Amino acid sequence: MVDFTLTDEQRSMREMAHDFAEKEIRPVAWEYDREGTWPGEVIEKAVASVYDDISDEKQARAYMHRKRLQKPENQKQAARIFRQLTRAGFASKTIFKILKQWNIDDETLTALEEEAES
């Protein structure tokens, strides 16, 4: 038999979503419906509220741990990690912060920055 009872975490998320909808969506929903416009501001607030407590660097490090990526020993490995983190969707700023903490040489960082810009 399947148990459809919500966990405490799920109940908390449901309550958070309900509170957000009451506070941010309900007051302006009629306006967006009437005008037929896209609620970009509301969506930005929703995304920001979900990711407020999440560090991009922390997520990138967790990703690297899951993928068993370690401190690179040479330029080729540094480039491989840079490209893998880029494909995973992490911001260049976050990736370079991690690489700098690993003391990757400036020449490699410059080459990767140029690659990121192109």
N, C-alpha and C positions, 0 to 999 in steps of 0.2 A: 504494500500500500504506500502511496506517495504522500508525504507530509508537506502540506502547503503553508505551514506555520512560518511566519517571518522570524528571522533571528533578530536579536537586539540591534545589531548593526543595520539590518535592512529596515527595521522600524525607524531608526534614527534618520536614515537617509530619506525615507518616505516623509517624515516630519519636516526635515530640512527643505525638501522639494516643495511641500505644501506651503510652508512659511514663505519661501521665496515667491511662489506663485501669488499668494495673497498680497504680499508687500510690493512686488515689482511688476507683475504681469496684469493682475486684475484691474488696477487703476488706469492702465493705458490700452488694454486689449480692445475696447470698443473703438478707440481712435484708430488703431491700426486696421481693424476690420472695416471701418467706415471709409478710410482713405485708401485701403488696399495697398498699404505700404509694408515694407519688410521691417520687422522689429529688431534691427541691427543693434541698437543700444541695449535692449533687453537681453539679447543673446550674448553680447559682450559681458554684461553683468553676470549672467548665469555661468559662463565659462570662467570668468575671473573668480567668482565665489567658490567654484569647485576646486580651482587650482591655486587658491591663495596660500595654502599651507604646504604646497608641494614645491620642492626645490628641483629645478631642472638638472643641476649638478648631481643631486642625490639620485635622481632617476637614472641619469647616465651611468653613474657608478654602479647602481644595481643592475642595469642592463649589461655592463661590462663583466660584472661578477657572474651573471647567469650565462653569458657567452664565454666565460673563462678567458677574457682578455686581460693581459697583464701588461705591466710597464714595458714599453718597447725597448729593445736593445740597439736598434739601428733606425736609420731613416726610412727604410722600406717598411718596417713594422709600424712605425709611427704613422706613415701614410695609410697603411692598411686600416689601422684603428680609426684614423680620422675619417676615412671614406665609409667605414662600417657605421660609425656613429652618425655621420651625415645621412646615410641611407635610412637609418632608424628614426630620423626626424629631429635630432637634437640640434639646437642652435649652435652656430659656429662659435659664438662667444663662450658658450659652455665648454665646447670641445677644446678650444684654445686654452681656457683656464685650466682644464685638467692636464693638457699636454705641458703647459708651463710649470705646473706643480711637479711634474715628472722630470723637470729640467731638460726638456728637449732643446737641442741647440737652436739658436736664432735663425740659422740658414734654413733648416728644415721648416720651422714655423713660418718663415717668410714665403717659402715655396708653397706651403699648404694654404696660406692666406691668399696668395695669387690664384691658386686653383679654386678656392672657394668663391672668389669674386668673378671668375669666368663662367 
